Amino acid sequence: MKLIEGFDSNYRYILVAARRARQLQSGAPPVVETNSRKPCRIAQDEIRAGKVKWEIPEMRSAVEQANEALEKALGQD
């Protein structure tokens, strides 16, 4: 299966499309003109048009997270 332009995996594409479809189901307005009324199809059209922005969150180790929490608790930001 071919990768969708701009995505590092088809799995990530599905995750982004599903999250956007949930936003549309919750009342978010579509950002592209489309003939479809199905949230999944609208989300896919928006992604193809480059209107949906996404990013991979920064992965931090458990030690880094613990240190940050400790500094925050001690007020050493």
Contacts in CASP RR format, 6 or more apart in sequence:
PFRMAT RR
TARGET T0000
AUTHOR 0000-0000-0000
METHOD contacts of the structure
MODEL  1
MKLIEGFDSNYRYILVAARRARQLQSGAPPVVETNSRKPCRIAQDEIRAG
KVKWEIPEMRSAVEQANEALEKALGQD
1 10 0 8 1.000
3 9 0 8 1.000
3 10 0 8 1.000
3 13 0 8 1.000
4 10 0 8 1.000
4 13 0 8 1.000
4 47 0 8 1.000
7 13 0 8 1.000
7 16 0 8 1.000
8 56 0 8 1.000
12 54 0 8 1.000
12 56 0 8 1.000
13 47 0 8 1.000
16 47 0 8 1.000
16 52 0 8 1.000
16 54 0 8 1.000
17 40 0 8 1.000
17 43 0 8 1.000
17 44 0 8 1.000
17 47 0 8 1.000
18 40 0 8 1.000
18 43 0 8 1.000
20 43 0 8 1.000
20 46 0 8 1.000
20 47 0 8 1.000
20 52 0 8 1.000
21 39 0 8 1.000
21 40 0 8 1.000
21 42 0 8 1.000
21 43 0 8 1.000
22 39 0 8 1.000
24 30 0 8 1.000
24 39 0 8 1.000
24 42 0 8 1.000
24 43 0 8 1.000
25 39 0 8 1.000
30 42 0 8 1.000
30 46 0 8 1.000
31 46 0 8 1.000
31 49 0 8 1.000
31 51 0 8 1.000
31 52 0 8 1.000
32 42 0 8 1.000
32 45 0 8 1.000
32 46 0 8 1.000
32 49 0 8 1.000
32 51 0 8 1.000
34 41 0 8 1.000
34 42 0 8 1.000
34 45 0 8 1.000
36 42 0 8 1.000
36 45 0 8 1.000
43 52 0 8 1.000
46 52 0 8 1.000
60 68 0 8 1.000
71 77 0 8 1.000
END
